[in-house]
Amino acid sequence: MLKTLFGRTAAKATPRDTDADWEEIGRTNPYYGVLTDPRFKSDRLTDEVLADFFRSGEYAVEHEVSRLKGRYPDFEPKSALDFGCGVGRLTRALAARTGDAFGVDISESMLAEARRNVPTSAAFGRELPDRAFDWIVSLIVFQHIPPERGYPLLKALLARLAPGGFVTLQFALYRDARHASVPGGRIVMGDDFTTVSNVGALRDLSKGEMVMFDYDLTVIAAILFAAGVTDIDLSHTDHGGFHGASIHGRRFI
Ligand SMILES: C[S@@+](CC[C@H](N)C(=O)[O-])C[C@H]1O[C@@H](n2cnc3c(N)ncnc32)[C@H](O)[C@@H]1O
């Protein structure tokens, strides 16, 4: 309970157990949990659909490689950490490119799929490994972690970045009026950019829901800069009205 200015107590929002949500999603619909296209629901998966699924990971990694190489011609990572690796969609492509990839995920059921999907040049675990990586990648993950947990996680992740190493990190930052009724974040509405906070009803959702959280770019920048990632650029991400940014950058100390 929080004490208010007038001595009354107010209910503190119960933090949602997103780990339990992801264990449930990983158990029932792991591929659809990663990419919410109905083709990837468990009862519809075929070899062809799975090939498409992993091709999307290859494209995403290629896109990031060309972006980082365009900015840093010496971009040749020899190791990659894939935070929130899910079923290994990106880890597989990162392992092929670097020969040394590590996927971390909170959900054992996701990790079980990933171990089946990715060759032995990759390793997996629930905990961040105690070693440094040349490239830290996290796409469509932090947006599902409550920021009060996500910021310290980002700090811990960046502590694994080798000097001179690179990051590709995606965060949700706000949502537009289409999602005014969806609990869990900051809605920016209309031409005058009215901001509405909508964090109330999270605890009423049933287990296994995919919840979205918006981050504060100021806090993210402070964590990145403190870790020496002082050269960054952003590109816009829009998942059907959930807006955010992919951050591409390099550690210079
Ligand atoms: C939408 S999927 C994205 C998977 C992968 N990044 C990709 O793009 O293919 C989000 C993943 O983040 C994982 N995740 C959620 N919370 C996490 C946490 N606190 N720590 C690590 N992984 C987490 C989920 O289990 C899930 O596998």
The ligand as an SDF file (V2000), in Angstrom:
LIG
                    3D

 27 29  0  0  0  0  0  0  0  0999 V2000
    7.4160  -12.1110  -28.6770 C   0  0  0  0  0  0  0  0  0  0  0  0
    8.6090  -13.2720  -28.1380 S   0  0  0  0  0  0  0  0  0  0  0  0
   10.0370  -12.7840  -29.1020 C   0  0  0  0  0  0  0  0  0  0  0  0
   11.0550  -13.9030  -29.3140 C   0  0  0  0  0  0  0  0  0  0  0  0
   12.2860  -13.5010  -30.1210 C   0  0  0  0  0  0  0  0  0  0  0  0
   12.9330  -12.3210  -29.6050 N   0  0  0  0  0  0  0  0  0  0  0  0
   11.9490  -13.2980  -31.5770 C   0  0  0  0  0  0  0  0  0  0  0  0
   11.8940  -12.1440  -32.0250 O   0  0  0  0  0  0  0  0  0  0  0  0
   11.7460  -14.2950  -32.2620 O   0  0  0  0  0  0  0  0  0  0  0  0
    9.0370  -12.6580  -26.5050 C   0  0  0  0  0  0  0  0  0  0  0  0
    9.9170  -13.6300  -25.7210 C   0  0  0  0  0  0  0  0  0  0  0  0
   10.4060  -12.9480  -24.5540 O   0  0  0  0  0  0  0  0  0  0  0  0
   10.4430  -13.8760  -23.4890 C   0  0  0  0  0  0  0  0  0  0  0  0
   10.4430  -13.1680  -22.2100 N   0  0  0  0  0  0  0  0  0  0  0  0
    9.4060  -12.5290  -21.6180 C   0  0  0  0  0  0  0  0  0  0  0  0
    9.7910  -12.0330  -20.4260 N   0  0  0  0  0  0  0  0  0  0  0  0
   11.1080  -12.3360  -20.2810 C   0  0  0  0  0  0  0  0  0  0  0  0
   12.0730  -12.0850  -19.2610 C   0  0  0  0  0  0  0  0  0  0  0  0
   11.7580  -11.4400  -18.1390 N   0  0  0  0  0  0  0  0  0  0  0  0
   13.3320  -12.5490  -19.4440 N   0  0  0  0  0  0  0  0  0  0  0  0
   13.6590  -13.2210  -20.5750 C   0  0  0  0  0  0  0  0  0  0  0  0
   12.7860  -13.5120  -21.5680 N   0  0  0  0  0  0  0  0  0  0  0  0
   11.5210  -13.0630  -21.4220 C   0  0  0  0  0  0  0  0  0  0  0  0
    9.1980  -14.7050  -23.7050 C   0  0  0  0  0  0  0  0  0  0  0  0
    9.2250  -15.9300  -23.0070 O   0  0  0  0  0  0  0  0  0  0  0  0
    9.1960  -14.8660  -25.2320 C   0  0  0  0  0  0  0  0  0  0  0  0
    9.8690  -16.0240  -25.6200 O   0  0  0  0  0  0  0  0  0  0  0  0
  1  2  1  0
  2  3  1  0
  2 10  1  0
  3  4  1  0
  4  5  1  0
  5  6  1  0
  5  7  1  0
  7  8  2  0
  7  9  1  0
 10 11  1  0
 11 12  1  0
 11 26  1  0
 12 13  1  0
 13 14  1  0
 13 24  1  0
 14 15  1  0
 14 23  1  0
 15 16  2  0
 16 17  1  0
 17 18  1  0
 17 23  2  0
 18 19  1  0
 18 20  2  0
 20 21  1  0
 21 22  2  0
 22 23  1  0
 24 25  1  0
 24 26  1  0
 26 27  1  0
M  CHG  2   2   1   9  -1
M  END
$$$$
